[in-house]
Amino acid sequence: MTESPDIAPLLEAVERYFTLMYNNDVAQFDQVFAPTAQLHGFRDDELRILPVRDYRTMLASVPSPKSKNAPRLQEILLIDLTSARQAMVKVRVRIDLLQYIDYLAYHRIHNVWLITAKSFHIERRHEPVAT
């Protein structure tokens, strides 16, 4: 890459993703995911493929980790800026009892960084905390 893009808007986009995963505030969904995005990953030894509209519906239908006072874990592990318009970001994020490693493909569309593809891996299952 010959140009040196400002990374701050990409970091802000990743923060919007982390916030969405914790709050499940689907009013912010279109500021995180492109309308054509797809999600891929294994769950219970089966490859799951979710169009983004189905993921939005799923998020809206379950209690948020925030509403359950679940611990919040979020960490950027890698940023690979291909150009000022394309990047790959590897993150670790906990969503309630599941801790994921996500590969997020970002594209800058109309000057906004949006996820166009998400590949997820369940890294760890946390035990429920007795209350």
The first five atom37 places (N, CA, C, CB, O) and aatype in JSON, in Angstrom:
{
  "aatype": [12, 16, 6, 15, 14, 3, 9, 0, 14, 10, 10, 6, 0, 19, 6, 1, 18, 13, 16, 10, 12, 18, 2, 2, 3, 19, 0, 5, 13, 3, 5, 19, 13, 0, 14, 16, 0, 5, 10, 8, 7, 13, 1, 3, 3, 6, 10, 1, 9, 10, 14, 19, 1, 3, 18, 1, 16, 12, 10, 0, 15, 19, 14, 15, 14, 11, 15, 11, 2, 0, 14, 1, 10, 5, 6, 9, 10, 10, 9, 3, 10, 16, 15, 0, 1, 5, 0, 12, 19, 11, 19, 1, 19, 1, 9, 3, 10, 10, 5, 18, 9, 3, 18, 10, 0, 18, 8, 1, 9, 8, 2, 19, 17, 10, 9, 16, 0, 11, 15, 13, 8, 9, 6, 1, 1, 8, 6, 14, 19, 0, 16],
  "atom_mask": [
    [1, 1, 1, 1, 1],
    [1, 1, 1, 1, 1],
    [1, 1, 1, 1, 1],
    [1, 1, 1, 1, 1],
    [1, 1, 1, 1, 1],
    [1, 1, 1, 1, 1],
    [1, 1, 1, 1, 1],
    [1, 1, 1, 1, 1],
    [1, 1, 1, 1, 1],
    [1, 1, 1, 1, 1],
    [1, 1, 1, 1, 1],
    [1, 1, 1, 1, 1],
    [1, 1, 1, 1, 1],
    [1, 1, 1, 1, 1],
    [1, 1, 1, 1, 1],
    [1, 1, 1, 1, 1],
    [1, 1, 1, 1, 1],
    [1, 1, 1, 1, 1],
    [1, 1, 1, 1, 1],
    [1, 1, 1, 1, 1],
    [1, 1, 1, 1, 1],
    [1, 1, 1, 1, 1],
    [1, 1, 1, 1, 1],
    [1, 1, 1, 1, 1],
    [1, 1, 1, 1, 1],
    [1, 1, 1, 1, 1],
    [1, 1, 1, 1, 1],
    [1, 1, 1, 1, 1],
    [1, 1, 1, 1, 1],
    [1, 1, 1, 1, 1],
    [1, 1, 1, 1, 1],
    [1, 1, 1, 1, 1],
    [1, 1, 1, 1, 1],
    [1, 1, 1, 1, 1],
    [1, 1, 1, 1, 1],
    [1, 1, 1, 1, 1],
    [1, 1, 1, 1, 1],
    [1, 1, 1, 1, 1],
    [1, 1, 1, 1, 1],
    [1, 1, 1, 1, 1],
    [1, 1, 1, 0, 1],
    [1, 1, 1, 1, 1],
    [1, 1, 1, 1, 1],
    [1, 1, 1, 1, 1],
    [1, 1, 1, 1, 1],
    [1, 1, 1, 1, 1],
    [1, 1, 1, 1, 1],
    [1, 1, 1, 1, 1],
    [1, 1, 1, 1, 1],
    [1, 1, 1, 1, 1],
    [1, 1, 1, 1, 1],
    [1, 1, 1, 1, 1],
    [1, 1, 1, 1, 1],
    [1, 1, 1, 1, 1],
    [1, 1, 1, 1, 1],
    [1, 1, 1, 1, 1],
    [1, 1, 1, 1, 1],
    [1, 1, 1, 1, 1],
    [1, 1, 1, 1, 1],
    [1, 1, 1, 1, 1],
    [1, 1, 1, 1, 1],
    [1, 1, 1, 1, 1],
    [1, 1, 1, 1, 1],
    [1, 1, 1, 1, 1],
    [1, 1, 1, 1, 1],
    [1, 1, 1, 1, 1],
    [1, 1, 1, 1, 1],
    [1, 1, 1, 1, 1],
    [1, 1, 1, 1, 1],
    [1, 1, 1, 1, 1],
    [1, 1, 1, 1, 1],
    [1, 1, 1, 1, 1],
    [1, 1, 1, 1, 1],
    [1, 1, 1, 1, 1],
    [1, 1, 1, 1, 1],
    [1, 1, 1, 1, 1],
    [1, 1, 1, 1, 1],
    [1, 1, 1, 1, 1],
    [1, 1, 1, 1, 1],
    [1, 1, 1, 1, 1],
    [1, 1, 1, 1, 1],
    [1, 1, 1, 1, 1],
    [1, 1, 1, 1, 1],
    [1, 1, 1, 1, 1],
    [1, 1, 1, 1, 1],
    [1, 1, 1, 1, 1],
    [1, 1, 1, 1, 1],
    [1, 1, 1, 1, 1],
    [1, 1, 1, 1, 1],
    [1, 1, 1, 1, 1],
    [1, 1, 1, 1, 1],
    [1, 1, 1, 1, 1],
    [1, 1, 1, 1, 1],
    [1, 1, 1, 1, 1],
    [1, 1, 1, 1, 1],
    [1, 1, 1, 1, 1],
    [1, 1, 1, 1, 1],
    [1, 1, 1, 1, 1],
    [1, 1, 1, 1, 1],
    [1, 1, 1, 1, 1],
    [1, 1, 1, 1, 1],
    [1, 1, 1, 1, 1],
    [1, 1, 1, 1, 1],
    [1, 1, 1, 1, 1],
    [1, 1, 1, 1, 1],
    [1, 1, 1, 1, 1],
    [1, 1, 1, 1, 1],
    [1, 1, 1, 1, 1],
    [1, 1, 1, 1, 1],
    [1, 1, 1, 1, 1],
    [1, 1, 1, 1, 1],
    [1, 1, 1, 1, 1],
    [1, 1, 1, 1, 1],
    [1, 1, 1, 1, 1],
    [1, 1, 1, 1, 1],
    [1, 1, 1, 1, 1],
    [1, 1, 1, 1, 1],
    [1, 1, 1, 1, 1],
    [1, 1, 1, 1, 1],
    [1, 1, 1, 1, 1],
    [1, 1, 1, 1, 1],
    [1, 1, 1, 1, 1],
    [1, 1, 1, 1, 1],
    [1, 1, 1, 1, 1],
    [1, 1, 1, 1, 1],
    [1, 1, 1, 1, 1],
    [1, 1, 1, 1, 1],
    [1, 1, 1, 1, 1],
    [1, 1, 1, 1, 1],
    [1, 1, 1, 1, 1],
    [1, 1, 1, 1, 1]
  ],
  "atom_positions": [
    [[0.85, -1.16, 0.0], [0.0, 0.0, 0.0], [0.9, 1.23, 0.0], [-0.97, 0.0, 1.22], [1.79, 1.34, 0.84]],
    [[0.68, 2.12, -0.91], [1.53, 3.29, -1.03], [1.0, 4.5, -0.27], [1.71, 3.65, -2.47], [1.78, 5.37, 0.13]],
    [[-0.31, 4.55, -0.06], [-0.87, 5.67, 0.68], [-0.92, 5.37, 2.17], [-2.28, 6.0, 0.15], [-0.84, 4.2, 2.57]],
    [[-1.05, 6.4, 2.98], [-1.1, 6.24, 4.42], [-2.45, 6.72, 4.93], [0.06, 7.0, 5.11], [-2.58, 7.88, 5.32]],
    [[-3.46, 5.86, 4.92], [-4.78, 6.31, 5.33], [-4.85, 6.57, 6.83], [-5.83, 5.28, 4.94], [-4.09, 6.0, 7.62]],
    [[-5.78, 7.43, 7.2], [-6.05, 7.72, 8.6], [-6.77, 6.51, 9.19], [-6.9, 9.03, 8.77], [-7.84, 6.14, 8.71]],
    [[-6.19, 5.89, 10.2], [-6.75, 4.67, 10.78], [-7.87, 4.96, 11.79], [-5.65, 3.86, 11.45], [-8.64, 4.06, 12.14]],
    [[-7.97, 6.2, 12.25], [-8.97, 6.54, 13.28], [-10.4, 6.18, 12.86], [-8.89, 8.03, 13.59], [-11.12, 5.63, 13.69]],
    [[-10.85, 6.47, 11.65], [-12.22, 6.08, 11.28], [-12.44, 4.57, 11.3], [-12.56, 6.62, 9.9], [-13.54, 4.11, 11.63]],
    [[-11.43, 3.8, 10.96], [-11.55, 2.34, 11.02], [-11.66, 1.88, 12.48], [-10.35, 1.67, 10.34], [-12.47, 1.01, 12.8]],
    [[-10.86, 2.46, 13.35], [-10.94, 2.11, 14.77], [-12.31, 2.47, 15.35], [-9.82, 2.83, 15.56], [-12.84, 1.74, 16.18]],
    [[-12.86, 3.59, 14.91], [-14.21, 3.97, 15.35], [-15.24, 2.95, 14.86], [-14.57, 5.38, 14.83], [-16.19, 2.63, 15.58]],
    [[-15.05, 2.45, 13.64], [-15.97, 1.43, 13.11], [-15.89, 0.14, 13.92], [-15.65, 1.14, 11.63], [-16.91, -0.49, 14.19]],
    [[-14.69, -0.24, 14.31], [-14.53, -1.44, 15.14], [-15.19, -1.22, 16.5], [-13.02, -1.79, 15.33], [-15.83, -2.13, 17.03]],
    [[-15.06, -0.05, 17.05], [-15.72, 0.27, 18.33], [-17.24, 0.19, 18.19], [-15.3, 1.67, 18.83], [-17.92, -0.27, 19.11]],
    [[-17.78, 0.63, 17.06], [-19.23, 0.5, 16.82], [-19.63, -0.97, 16.8], [-19.64, 1.19, 15.48], [-20.69, -1.33, 17.31]],
    [[-18.79, -1.82, 16.22], [-19.06, -3.26, 16.2], [-19.09, -3.81, 17.63], [-17.99, -4.0, 15.36], [-20.02, -4.52, 18.0]],
    [[-18.07, -3.48, 18.43], [-18.03, -3.96, 19.81], [-19.27, -3.5, 20.58], [-16.75, -3.46, 20.51], [-19.85, -4.28, 21.34]],
    [[-19.67, -2.26, 20.4], [-20.84, -1.73, 21.1], [-22.1, -2.46, 20.67], [-20.98, -0.22, 20.85], [-22.94, -2.8, 21.5]],
    [[-22.24, -2.7, 19.37], [-23.4, -3.44, 18.88], [-23.44, -4.85, 19.47], [-23.39, -3.52, 17.34], [-24.52, -5.33, 19.84]],
    [[-22.3, -5.52, 19.56], [-22.27, -6.87, 20.1], [-22.63, -6.9, 21.58], [-20.89, -7.48, 19.89], [-23.14, -7.91, 22.07]],
    [[-22.39, -5.82, 22.29], [-22.71, -5.78, 23.72], [-24.13, -5.28, 23.98], [-21.71, -4.9, 24.45], [-24.8, -5.78, 24.88]],
    [[-24.57, -4.3, 23.2], [-25.87, -3.67, 23.46], [-27.03, -4.27, 22.66], [-25.79, -2.2, 23.15], [-28.19, -4.14, 23.06]],
    [[-26.73, -4.93, 21.54], [-27.76, -5.43, 20.62], [-28.69, -4.31, 20.14], [-28.59, -6.53, 21.3], [-29.86, -4.57, 19.85]],
    [[-28.19, -3.09, 20.07], [-29.0, -1.96, 19.63], [-29.06, -1.95, 18.11], [-28.42, -0.61, 20.17], [-28.21, -1.36, 17.45]],
    [[-30.07, -2.63, 17.55], [-30.15, -2.78, 16.1], [-30.45, -1.46, 15.39], [-31.21, -3.78, 15.75], [-30.36, -1.4, 14.16]],
    [[-30.78, -0.41, 16.12], [-30.92, 0.91, 15.5], [-29.58, 1.36, 14.93], [-31.46, 1.94, 16.53], [-29.54, 2.19, 14.02]],
    [[-28.49, 0.83, 15.46], [-27.14, 1.17, 15.0], [-26.59, 0.16, 13.99], [-26.2, 1.28, 16.19], [-25.48, 0.32, 13.49]],
    [[-27.35, -0.87, 13.69], [-26.88, -2.0, 12.88], [-26.35, -1.56, 11.51], [-28.01, -2.99, 12.69], [-25.3, -2.04, 11.07]],
    [[-27.07, -0.66, 10.84], [-26.67, -0.23, 9.5], [-25.43, 0.64, 9.5], [-27.81, 0.51, 8.84], [-24.87, 0.93, 8.44]],
    [[-24.98, 1.07, 10.67], [-23.73, 1.81, 10.79], [-22.55, 0.87, 11.03], [-23.82, 2.83, 11.93], [-21.4, 1.3, 11.12]],
    [[-22.84, -0.44, 11.13], [-21.81, -1.45, 11.4], [-21.67, -2.41, 10.21], [-22.16, -2.24, 12.67], [-20.55, -2.68, 9.77]],
    [[-22.78, -2.91, 9.7], [-22.76, -3.92, 8.64], [-23.31, -3.36, 7.33], [-23.58, -5.15, 9.06], [-24.29, -2.62, 7.32]],
    [[-22.66, -3.71, 6.23], [-23.17, -3.4, 4.9], [-24.4, -4.28, 4.65], [-22.08, -3.62, 3.8], [-24.48, -5.39, 5.18]],
    [[-25.35, -3.8, 3.84], [-26.57, -4.58, 3.62], [-26.33, -5.9, 2.89], [-27.56, -3.76, 2.83], [-27.21, -6.77, 2.9]],
    [[-25.19, -6.07, 2.27], [-24.88, -7.3, 1.54], [-23.98, -8.25, 2.33], [-24.23, -6.97, 0.22], [-23.58, -9.29, 1.8]],
    [[-23.66, -7.92, 3.57], [-22.72, -8.71, 4.37], [-23.26, -10.12, 4.64], [-22.41, -8.01, 5.7], [-24.47, -10.34, 4.67]],
    [[-22.33, -11.04, 4.82], [-22.66, -12.4, 5.25], [-21.74, -12.79, 6.39], [-22.53, -13.4, 4.07], [-20.63, -12.28, 6.51]],
    [[-22.23, -13.71, 7.22], [-21.47, -14.22, 8.35], [-21.28, -15.71, 8.15], [-22.18, -13.92, 9.7], [-22.2, -16.42, 7.74]],
    [[-20.07, -16.18, 8.45], [-19.75, -17.6, 8.31], [-18.99, -18.07, 9.55], [-18.9, -17.86, 7.03], [-18.15, -17.35, 10.08]],
    [[-19.29, -19.27, 10.01], [-18.54, -19.84, 11.12], [-19.15, -21.16, 11.55], [0.0, 0.0, 0.0], [-20.28, -21.49, 11.19]],
    [[-18.38, -21.89, 12.32], [-18.85, -23.18, 12.82], [-19.5, -23.0, 14.18], [-17.69, -24.19, 12.91], [-18.99, -22.3, 15.05]],
    [[-20.64, -23.64, 14.34], [-21.33, -23.68, 15.62], [-21.88, -25.09, 15.75], [-22.47, -22.59, 15.71], [-22.61, -25.56, 14.88]],
    [[-21.55, -25.77, 16.83], [-21.96, -27.16, 17.05], [-21.54, -28.03, 15.86], [-23.5, -27.24, 17.25], [-22.31, -28.86, 15.38]],
    [[-20.3, -27.84, 15.41], [-19.7, -28.62, 14.32], [-20.4, -28.46, 12.97], [-19.69, -30.06, 14.7], [-20.16, -29.25, 12.05]],
    [[-21.24, -27.48, 12.84], [-21.93, -27.22, 11.57], [-21.55, -25.82, 11.09], [-23.49, -27.35, 11.73], [-21.54, -24.86, 11.86]],
    [[-21.24, -25.72, 9.79], [-20.97, -24.41, 9.22], [-22.27, -23.63, 9.14], [-20.31, -24.53, 7.82], [-23.24, -24.08, 8.54]],
    [[-22.26, -22.45, 9.75], [-23.43, -21.58, 9.7], [-23.13, -20.46, 8.73], [-23.79, -21.01, 11.12], [-22.05, -19.87, 8.74]],
    [[-24.09, -20.19, 7.88], [-24.0, -19.08, 6.95], [-25.24, -18.22, 7.17], [-23.89, -19.57, 5.45], [-26.37, -18.68, 7.02]],
    [[-25.01, -16.98, 7.54], [-26.12, -16.09, 7.85], [-26.06, -14.84, 6.99], [-26.11, -15.71, 9.34], [-25.06, -14.12, 7.02]],
    [[-27.12, -14.57, 6.23], [-27.2, -13.25, 5.6], [-27.37, -12.2, 6.7], [-28.39, -13.19, 4.58], [-27.94, -12.49, 7.76]],
    [[-26.9, -11.02, 6.47], [-26.88, -9.99, 7.5], [-28.29, -9.65, 8.01], [-26.22, -8.74, 6.97], [-28.45, -9.33, 9.19]],
    [[-29.3, -9.72, 7.16], [-30.66, -9.4, 7.62], [-31.14, -10.42, 8.67], [-31.65, -9.37, 6.42], [-31.86, -10.07, 9.6]],
    [[-30.73, -11.7, 8.51], [-31.09, -12.71, 9.49], [-30.33, -12.48, 10.81], [-30.79, -14.13, 8.94], [-30.86, -12.71, 11.89]],
    [[-29.1, -12.03, 10.69], [-28.31, -11.74, 11.89], [-28.93, -10.57, 12.66], [-26.85, -11.41, 11.52], [-29.01, -10.6, 13.89]],
    [[-29.37, -9.56, 11.93], [-30.02, -8.41, 12.57], [-31.27, -8.87, 13.34], [-30.4, -7.34, 11.51], [-31.49, -8.46, 14.48]],
    [[-32.08, -9.71, 12.71], [-33.28, -10.23, 13.35], [-32.93, -11.03, 14.61], [-34.07, -11.11, 12.37], [-33.6, -10.9, 15.64]],
    [[-31.89, -11.84, 14.51], [-31.46, -12.64, 15.65], [-31.02, -11.74, 16.81], [-30.31, -13.57, 15.24], [-31.41, -11.97, 17.96]],
    [[-30.2, -10.72, 16.51], [-29.75, -9.81, 17.57], [-30.93, -9.12, 18.25], [-28.79, -8.76, 17.0], [-30.95, -8.96, 19.47]],
    [[-31.91, -8.73, 17.45], [-33.06, -8.02, 18.0], [-33.93, -8.91, 18.88], [-33.89, -7.44, 16.88], [-34.71, -8.41, 19.69]],
    [[-33.81, -10.23, 18.71], [-34.72, -11.15, 19.4], [-34.16, -11.74, 20.69], [-35.09, -12.26, 18.48], [-34.86, -12.47, 21.39]],
    [[-32.9, -11.43, 21.01], [-32.3, -12.01, 22.22], [-31.9, -10.9, 23.19], [-31.07, -12.89, 21.86], [-31.59, -9.78, 22.77]],
    [[-31.9, -11.21, 24.49], [-31.44, -10.21, 25.45], [-29.97, -9.86, 25.21], [-31.64, -10.72, 26.9], [-29.16, -10.73, 24.9]],
    [[-29.64, -8.62, 25.35], [-28.26, -8.19, 25.13], [-27.37, -8.63, 26.29], [-28.18, -6.66, 24.96], [-27.85, -8.8, 27.41]],
    [[-26.08, -8.81, 26.02], [-25.15, -9.07, 27.13], [-25.2, -7.94, 28.17], [-23.71, -9.23, 26.58], [-25.08, -8.19, 29.37]],
    [[-25.38, -6.71, 27.71], [-25.46, -5.58, 28.64], [-26.65, -5.74, 29.59], [-25.57, -4.25, 27.87], [-26.52, -5.49, 30.79]],
    [[-27.81, -6.14, 29.05], [-29.01, -6.29, 29.89], [-28.85, -7.4, 30.92], [-30.23, -6.57, 29.02], [-29.55, -7.42, 31.93]],
    [[-27.93, -8.33, 30.66], [-27.68, -9.43, 31.59], [-26.48, -9.14, 32.5], [-27.44, -10.73, 30.82], [-26.07, -9.99, 33.28]],
    [[-25.93, -7.93, 32.38], [-24.72, -7.56, 33.13], [-23.57, -8.53, 32.88], [-25.02, -7.49, 34.63], [-22.78, -8.82, 33.77]],
    [[-23.5, -9.04, 31.66], [-22.43, -9.97, 31.29], [-21.1, -9.21, 31.21], [-22.74, -10.67, 29.93], [-21.09, -8.03, 30.86]],
    [[-20.01, -9.87, 31.54], [-18.71, -9.21, 31.41], [-18.47, -8.79, 29.96], [-17.58, -10.15, 31.9], [-18.91, -9.45, 29.02]],
    [[-17.77, -7.69, 29.81], [-17.46, -7.19, 28.47], [-15.98, -7.43, 28.2], [-17.81, -5.68, 28.33], [-15.11, -7.0, 28.96]],
    [[-15.7, -8.12, 27.11], [-14.34, -8.35, 26.66], [-14.28, -7.99, 25.2], [-13.88, -9.83, 26.9], [-15.08, -8.49, 24.4]],
    [[-13.37, -7.13, 24.84], [-13.19, -6.74, 23.44], [-11.74, -6.36, 23.24], [-14.14, -5.57, 23.04], [-11.13, -5.66, 24.05]],
    [[-11.2, -6.84, 22.14], [-9.78, -6.6, 21.91], [-9.5, -6.71, 20.41], [-8.9, -7.6, 22.72], [-9.96, -7.64, 19.75]],
    [[-8.75, -5.76, 19.9], [-8.3, -5.81, 18.51], [-6.99, -6.57, 18.5], [-8.14, -4.37, 17.89], [-6.04, -6.2, 19.2]],
    [[-6.93, -7.63, 17.7], [-5.74, -8.47, 17.64], [-4.87, -8.16, 16.42], [-6.14, -9.93, 17.62], [-3.66, -8.35, 16.45]],
    [[-5.51, -7.68, 15.34], [-4.78, -7.43, 14.1], [-5.56, -6.47, 13.23], [-4.5, -8.75, 13.35], [-6.79, -6.56, 13.13]],
    [[-4.86, -5.55, 12.6], [-5.45, -4.7, 11.57], [-4.56, -4.8, 10.35], [-5.61, -3.22, 12.05], [-3.35, -4.55, 10.42]],
    [[-5.16, -5.15, 9.24], [-4.44, -5.22, 7.96], [-5.14, -4.28, 7.0], [-4.39, -6.7, 7.4], [-6.2, -4.6, 6.46]],
    [[-4.54, -3.11, 6.79], [-5.1, -2.12, 5.87], [-4.57, -2.41, 4.47], [-4.74, -0.68, 6.31], [-3.4, -2.18, 4.18]],
    [[-5.42, -2.89, 3.62], [-5.03, -3.16, 2.25], [-4.92, -1.86, 1.46], [-6.03, -4.1, 1.58], [-4.0, -1.69, 0.65]],
    [[-5.85, -0.97, 1.7], [-5.88, 0.33, 1.03], [-6.72, 1.27, 1.88], [-6.46, 0.21, -0.44], [-7.16, 0.91, 2.97]],
    [[-6.93, 2.46, 1.39], [-7.77, 3.43, 2.11], [-9.23, 3.03, 2.07], [-7.59, 4.82, 1.52], [-10.07, 3.68, 2.69]],
    [[-9.56, 1.94, 1.33], [-10.95, 1.53, 1.19], [-11.22, 0.09, 1.59], [-11.38, 1.72, -0.22], [-12.36, -0.37, 1.54]],
    [[-10.18, -0.64, 1.99], [-10.37, -2.05, 2.35], [-9.44, -2.42, 3.5], [-10.11, -2.97, 1.13], [-8.28, -2.02, 3.53]],
    [[-9.98, -3.2, 4.45], [-9.17, -3.64, 5.6], [-9.72, -4.96, 6.14], [-9.17, -2.56, 6.71], [-10.89, -5.3, 5.93]],
    [[-8.85, -5.68, 6.84], [-9.25, -6.89, 7.56], [-8.88, -6.64, 9.02], [-8.53, -8.19, 6.98], [-7.76, -6.22, 9.33]],
    [[-9.82, -6.89, 9.91], [-9.58, -6.69, 11.33], [-9.92, -7.99, 12.06], [-10.43, -5.49, 11.88], [-11.0, -8.54, 11.9]],
    [[-8.98, -8.45, 12.87], [-9.18, -9.64, 13.69], [-9.42, -9.16, 15.12], [-7.94, -10.63, 13.62], [-8.64, -8.39, 15.67]],
    [[-10.53, -9.63, 15.72], [-10.88, -9.19, 17.06], [-11.22, -10.39, 17.94], [-12.05, -8.21, 17.02], [-11.56, -11.47, 17.45]],
    [[-11.13, -10.16, 19.22], [-11.64, -11.1, 20.22], [-12.77, -10.35, 20.92], [-10.5, -11.58, 21.26], [-12.61, -9.21, 21.34]],
    [[-13.92, -11.01, 21.03], [-15.06, -10.36, 21.67], [-15.87, -11.42, 22.41], [-15.94, -9.62, 20.62], [-16.1, -12.52, 21.91]],
    [[-16.29, -11.05, 23.58], [-17.16, -11.93, 24.37], [-18.59, -11.45, 24.2], [-16.74, -11.96, 25.88], [-18.9, -10.27, 24.37]],
    [[-19.47, -12.41, 23.86], [-20.89, -12.12, 23.74], [-21.6, -13.07, 24.69], [-21.4, -12.29, 22.25], [-21.84, -14.24, 24.38]],
    [[-21.93, -12.54, 25.86], [-22.54, -13.29, 26.95], [-21.59, -14.41, 27.38], [-23.91, -13.87, 26.51], [-20.52, -14.11, 27.92]],
    [[-21.92, -15.68, 27.17], [-21.07, -16.78, 27.63], [-20.07, -17.26, 26.58], [-21.93, -17.94, 28.07], [-19.21, -18.08, 26.87]],
    [[-20.19, -16.74, 25.36], [-19.31, -17.18, 24.28], [-18.25, -16.13, 23.96], [-20.13, -17.5, 23.02], [-18.55, -14.94, 23.85]],
    [[-17.03, -16.6, 23.83], [-15.91, -15.73, 23.46], [-15.5, -16.1, 22.04], [-14.7, -15.87, 24.48], [-15.2, -17.25, 21.75]],
    [[-15.5, -15.11, 21.18], [-15.25, -15.33, 19.75], [-13.93, -14.72, 19.3], [-16.39, -14.76, 18.92], [-13.43, -13.76, 19.88]],
    [[-13.4, -15.3, 18.26], [-12.39, -14.65, 17.42], [-13.11, -14.39, 16.11], [-11.06, -15.55, 17.22], [-13.6, -15.31, 15.46]],
    [[-13.18, -13.13, 15.73], [-13.86, -12.74, 14.5], [-12.87, -12.13, 13.53], [-14.99, -11.75, 14.79], [-12.0, -11.35, 13.92]],
    [[-13.0, -12.49, 12.28], [-12.3, -11.81, 11.19], [-13.34, -10.95, 10.49], [-11.61, -12.84, 10.18], [-14.32, -11.46, 9.95]],
    [[-13.12, -9.66, 10.51], [-14.08, -8.71, 9.96], [-13.49, -8.07, 8.71], [-14.46, -7.64, 11.0], [-12.48, -7.36, 8.78]],
    [[-14.12, -8.31, 7.57], [-13.7, -7.65, 6.33], [-14.44, -6.32, 6.26], [-13.99, -8.55, 5.06], [-15.67, -6.28, 6.26]],
    [[-13.68, -5.25, 6.2], [-14.25, -3.91, 6.12], [-13.99, -3.31, 4.74], [-13.65, -3.0, 7.22], [-12.94, -3.53, 4.14]],
    [[-14.98, -2.57, 4.26], [-14.82, -1.74, 3.06], [-15.35, -0.35, 3.4], [-15.56, -2.36, 1.82], [-16.36, -0.21, 4.1]],
    [[-14.68, 0.65, 2.9], [-15.15, 2.03, 3.11], [-16.12, 2.35, 1.97], [-13.94, 3.07, 3.14], [-15.72, 2.52, 0.82]],
    [[-17.39, 2.42, 2.33], [-18.47, 2.64, 1.37], [-19.07, 4.01, 1.66], [-19.56, 1.51, 1.47], [-19.55, 4.27, 2.76]],
    [[-19.06, 4.87, 0.68], [-19.55, 6.25, 0.85], [-18.9, 6.89, 2.08], [-21.1, 6.27, 1.0], [-19.55, 7.58, 2.87]],
    [[-17.6, 6.65, 2.2], [-16.76, 7.23, 3.24], [-17.05, 6.7, 4.65], [-16.92, 8.71, 3.24], [-16.67, 7.33, 5.64]],
    [[-17.72, 5.55, 4.75], [-18.01, 4.93, 6.05], [-17.48, 3.5, 6.01], [-19.57, 4.96, 6.37], [-17.78, 2.75, 5.08]],
    [[-16.69, 3.11, 7.02], [-16.2, 1.74, 7.12], [-17.33, 0.83, 7.59], [-14.99, 1.65, 8.09], [-17.89, 1.03, 8.66]],
    [[-17.66, -0.18, 6.76], [-18.71, -1.14, 7.09], [-18.19, -2.56, 6.93], [-19.96, -0.92, 6.2], [-17.33, -2.82, 6.08]],
    [[-18.69, -3.46, 7.74], [-18.33, -4.87, 7.63], [-19.08, -5.46, 6.44], [-18.66, -5.65, 8.95], [-20.3, -5.36, 6.35]],
    [[-18.33, -6.07, 5.53], [-18.94, -6.72, 4.37], [-18.92, -8.24, 4.52], [-18.21, -6.31, 3.1], [-19.64, -8.94, 3.8]],
    [[-18.11, -8.75, 5.44], [-18.07, -10.19, 5.72], [-17.52, -10.4, 7.13], [-17.21, -10.95, 4.67], [-16.63, -9.68, 7.58]],
    [[-18.08, -11.39, 7.79], [-17.62, -11.74, 9.14], [-17.44, -13.25, 9.19], [-18.63, -11.25, 10.24], [-18.36, -14.0, 8.87]],
    [[-16.26, -13.68, 9.61], [-15.99, -15.08, 9.85], [-15.73, -15.24, 11.33], [-14.77, -15.59, 8.99], [-14.84, -14.59, 11.89]],
    [[-16.51, -16.09, 11.98], [-16.41, -16.21, 13.44], [-15.97, -17.6, 13.87], [-17.74, -15.87, 14.09], [-16.24, -18.6, 13.19]],
    [[-15.29, -17.64, 15.0], [-14.84, -18.88, 15.62], [-15.09, -18.77, 17.11], [-13.32, -19.16, 15.31], [-14.69, -17.79, 17.73]],
    [[-15.75, -19.77, 17.69], [-15.97, -19.77, 19.14], [-14.67, -20.25, 19.78], [-17.19, -20.7, 19.56], [-14.28, -21.41, 19.64]],
    [[-14.02, -19.35, 20.48], [-12.74, -19.63, 21.12], [-12.93, -20.29, 22.48], [-11.92, -18.35, 21.27], [-12.15, -21.15, 22.89]],
    [[-13.99, -19.87, 23.18], [-14.19, -20.35, 24.55], [-15.64, -20.19, 24.95], [-13.27, -19.59, 25.54], [-16.33, -19.25, 24.55]],
    [[-16.1, -21.14, 25.76], [-17.43, -21.05, 26.37], [-17.21, -20.81, 27.87], [-18.29, -22.36, 26.11], [-16.58, -21.61, 28.55]],
    [[-17.75, -19.71, 28.36], [-17.64, -19.39, 29.78], [-18.77, -20.06, 30.54], [-17.65, -17.86, 30.01], [-19.86, -20.26, 30.01]],
    [[-18.51, -20.4, 31.76], [-19.53, -20.99, 32.61], [-20.44, -19.87, 33.14], [-18.89, -21.79, 33.78], [-19.97, -18.78, 33.44]],
    [[-21.73, -20.15, 33.26], [-22.63, -19.14, 33.86], [-22.23, -18.87, 35.31], [-24.11, -19.62, 33.78], [-21.8, -19.76, 36.04]],
    [[-22.38, -17.64, 35.69], [-22.06, -17.24, 37.06], [-23.34, -17.38, 37.89], [-21.48, -15.77, 37.13], [-24.39, -16.85, 37.52]],
    [[-23.25, -18.07, 39.0], [-24.41, -18.23, 39.89], [-24.75, -16.9, 40.53], [-24.13, -19.29, 40.99], [-23.86, -16.17, 40.97]],
    [[-26.03, -16.6, 40.57], [-26.45, -15.33, 41.2], [-27.24, -15.56, 42.45], [-27.26, -14.5, 40.24], [-27.66, -14.59, 43.09]]
  ]
}
